[in-house]
């Protein structure tokens, strides 16, 4: 497989990315944290390709990226009020919310009853998500290797494994998102990332 690199400033970058995604191919792109690799969220075969490209254990669910909070109901059900409060405070941004999974989400995306969702604070990527719809996305690296913060680093790890790398320069953060489980009746922080535990708890107390 030939892996193409395309700058996000190229006039037809969005259209080219959409073509690859609609054909079930994998596309890597910048976010506000690290570079991600994605496929359409309802494409079970595309999700399987992510696991193969990354050599990712099949029991690790794939998070879903959205363009806007209005898209929550496309991928989740019975959304707790605490999740909506956190979304209002931190999204778009480096926060992943664990919510009850919509039944239409393929098991290759998540074999659990839950799904992680996030809205990245990156203009181009949000445009892509609005055009493509929800996408199953994870860091664009071989599992266990460093998460990439540039298109060059993505290419070094995934050349020949994915179809397209969208080059948006060096990621602003490089720190993964904070992951919060909102399905247990209280906030459970599964991973402390770019947003601290203290900041999360302060927002809920406000």
C-alpha positions, -999 to 999 in steps of 0.1 A, spaced: 0 0 0 13 35 -9 9 60 19 4 96 7 12 127 27 -10 158 20 -9 192 37 -41 203 53 -36 237 35 -40 220 1 -73 232 -14 -88 198 -19 -73 181 13 -107 177 29 -123 162 -2 -94 138 -7 -96 127 29 -134 121 25 -128 100 -6 -104 77 13 -127 74 43 -158 66 22 -138 39 5 -130 23 39 -94 34 39 -75 47 69 -65 84 73 -42 100 98 -46 136 108 -36 162 134 -56 169 165 -51 192 195 -33 164 214 -14 139 192 -19 127 156 -48 102 152 -57 75 127 -93 71 118 -121 54 99 -158 61 97 -173 50 131 -200 27 116 -175 9 93 -167 -24 110 -142 -34 84 -124 0 87 -121 -4 124 -106 -39 119 -80 -22 96 -70 1 125 -63 -28 148 -42 -45 120 -22 -13 111 -14 -5 147 -9 -41 159 -34 -31 186 -49 -57 210 -85 -64 198 -99 -60 233 -90 -23 234 -120 -2 223 -116 26 198 -126 61 209 -149 81 186 -143 117 176 -172 141 168 -175 175 152 -200 189 177 -218 181 209 -250 178 189 -236 145 175 -235 128 209 -268 109 203 -254 94 171 -230 73 191 -242 72 227 -275 67 246 -288 76 280 -262 104 283 -258 114 320 -262 150 330 -227 150 344 -213 142 310 -232 171 295 -217 194 321 -182 182 314 -188 186 277 -199 221 281 -169 230 302 -141 212 282 -153 203 247 -139 209 222 -107 199 240 -86 172 254 -113 153 273 -127 119 264 -160 110 280 -170 73 285 -207 70 278 -233 42 272 -227 29 236 -253 34 209 -264 -1 196 -254 8 161 -217 11 170 -199 -20 156 -183 -44 180 -150 -39 162 -151 -3 174 -161 -13 209 -171 -47 222 -181 -31 255 -214 -15 265 -196 18 266 -178 41 241 -153 69 245 -162 102 227 -143 134 222 -144 166 202 -109 178 192 -101 215 194 -86 215 159 -104 235 132 -95 214 102 -102 181 119 -136 193 131 -144 203 95 -135 168 85 -156 153 112 -186 175 103 -183 164 67 -176 127 74 -196 121 105 -184 103 136 -151 86 133 -134 58 152 -100 73 160 -69 64 181 -33 76 182 -15 71 149 13 48 161 22 12 164 8 0 198 34 5 225 54 31 205 55 68 211 24 87 201 32 109 171 30 147 171 39 153 134 30 138 100 67 128 97 64 107 128 32 91 116 48 82 83 78 67 100 56 42 119 27 36 96 41 39 61 25 12 39 -2 5 65 -25 34 59 -36 54 28 -32 90 37 -15 113 63 -28 148 65 1 171 75 -10 199 99 24 206 114 35 197 149 7 191 174 2 219 199 0 196 230 15 162 224 -2 151 257 -31 126 254 -66 135 265 -80 129 300 -104 100 301 -135 102 324 -160 75 329 -195 90 332 -214 57 334 -210 49 371 -232 76 387 -200 95 396 -169 108 378 -142 81 376 -110 94 360 -95 65 340 -65 85 326 -52 118 337 -39 136 306 -39 172 293 -67 182 318 -58 176 354 -81 157 379 -83 189 400 -96 209 371 -122 183 363 -135 182 399 -135 220 402 -157 223 371 -182 199 386 -182 217 419 -189 251 403 
